[in-house]
Amino acid sequence: MSKQLLREYYALCDGGICKDFLTEREKQDMASGKKYYMSGCMQKFDTPNGNGRVYSKDILQREVENYWKLVKERRALGELDHPDDSVINLKNASHLVTDMWWDGNSLMGKVQILDTPSGNILKQLSKSGVTLGISSRGLGSVKESQGQTIVEDDFQLICFDFVSEPSTPGAFMTTKQNMREHKEPNIFTKADKINRILNDILKK
């Protein structure tokens, strides 16, 4: 089965910022205008999404562990709006994922909004009270089982984007159904792929 572009939507904290998630330094940077952060739930495992897709614990935790390498190297970029592409376009980058952690079955995260054209638009939208959501973008195959769409083991997390779909804080956002086939993304280097294989071997 060929891979498809899989996208999932989640609402951020009220106003886009969970202040309790920020360090004192980050709060100071926010107050002084040096930096701007947003935070909230980014993904969930073993929970049907609004479109019926389910990501298993093993698959999602594996991909988050692999993605963490990009976070540590400050390469975990995302875009404003959701491109129909499996490649992150640097000219459209709006934010950088700086931290992620698990809270039960929820993947929580924190992003720094960049001083780029797209980042400045995102920042002004947030400051104006526009409800924004975070959306994962990845490639993978799916199968139907008992009325649910199960994401299979070949899933590969690409990034997290900001989207404009209306949402209720803490609830799933509406899901786009147009999923297209794409080539493998080129944002992962050969070293990234080797690291991914080693992670899988060490878990066995």
C-alpha angles and dihedrals in degrees: 000000000000121000120255133201105260120198128181129186131215134174121243126224117289106293090008094276129094097196093193088063093060124090119234089256092052091049089052091048089050092049093049094045093241094121138005125215136188128190145177145106113337104177143345135214129218089014124112111238124220088269092050096253118142125198114201120230094244095050097045095043090049092052093046089052090052092045090051088073089063090048092053091048092048091242098115096111128165138188138237108249123006117283119203089237140099093218127081109231110216092207089062097043112132106167147014125224106232103173142013134182140165124253104183106301093340123098107217122195148177127216134191115222110229128227091243128118091262092041092053091050090050091049094051092047090053093046089051091057098253111160108242132186135202120231132194118223121200147142124245150120124261135203132197117242128166093338094312132103108233119204108226132226095266091070114132121192112223107175149307120262133191116240139189100222110130114254144170114240108262093013132102115267122230113278128228110231099200103105117172134190116256140181120253112287118254097210091093116080125214088260090054091053092048089050089051091052092048091051089053092048094048091053092057 
